[in-house]
Amino acid sequence: MNDPAITLSRLQACPFCERVVVKLDELGLDYRSRFVEPMHSDRDVVKRIAGIRTVPVIVDERTGVTMAWVAGEWPDLPDYDALEQVA
């Protein structure tokens, strides 16, 4: 079995991360969770991926899309049906 293309970097019990989990599940998208360090200053992996240390961060290897929670706002998830039609 192949690993899912989508990786969600998240914290345990983070309400913003849980919202993303619910949405990904609603959309029926396969993903893997990468739990990150609780200390903000220790999240170097997230910093390398998204340029910030804040979570949640989604990376989709198939589409090259990286999304992060910034300034209290979460961008809309891409329309995966439309992306599939283009690919």
N, C-alpha and C positions, 0 to 999 in steps of 0.2 A: 504494500500500500504506500502511495506517495504521501509526503508531508503536504499539508495544506499550503497554498500560496500566500494566504493571509496570516500575518502574525500580529497579535495584539499585545503590546507591552502595557502592563497594568500593575496596580497595587492590590493587595488583598483588602477587601472591604471598602474600596474606593467607590463612592456613589456614581461618579462620572464614568468610571470604568464599567461598572455594572450596567449603566444605561447602554453602553456600546455592546456589551455582551448580549443583552436582551434584543437589541436591534439586529445584530448579526444572526442570532438564532431565529428571529422573526423572518429574516430574509432567506433563511436556509443555507447560509454560507458556511463552508468549512473553514475553520481557523484554528490556530494554536495560540495558547496564552503563554506569554513569557512574563513571569512575575519578577518585578524589579525591586531593588533595594528600597526600604522605607525612607532612609535618609536622602533628602533631595540632593545633597552634595555628593552622594555616592552613585548617582545614576549616570555614569559615564557612557554606558552602552546606549541609553536613550539619547543622550547628547550627541553621540556620533551619528545616530540614525536620523534624528529630527532637528538637530540644532538647538534643542532646549532639553531641560531635564523634567519637564512636566508630563504627566501621563493623564489620560490614555494616548497612545500612539498606535496607529494602524499602518502596516506596510503590506502592500499587495505586490508580490514579486511578479505576477503575470502582467500587470498593467503599469508597474513602476510608480504607482500612486502611494505617497506617504502623507498621512494626515495626522495632525496633532491638536490637542486641546490647547488653545491659546487665548489669553485675555478673557476667560470666561465664556468662550464661544466654541462650539464644535461645528465644523463645516458639514454640510449634507453629505451622506455617503453617495458615491457615484451610482448612477443608474447602471447596474451590472447587466441588465438585459440589453440596453443600448450598446454597452461596450462589447458584448458578445456578438452583436450584429455587425459591428464595425470590423472586428478581428477576423 
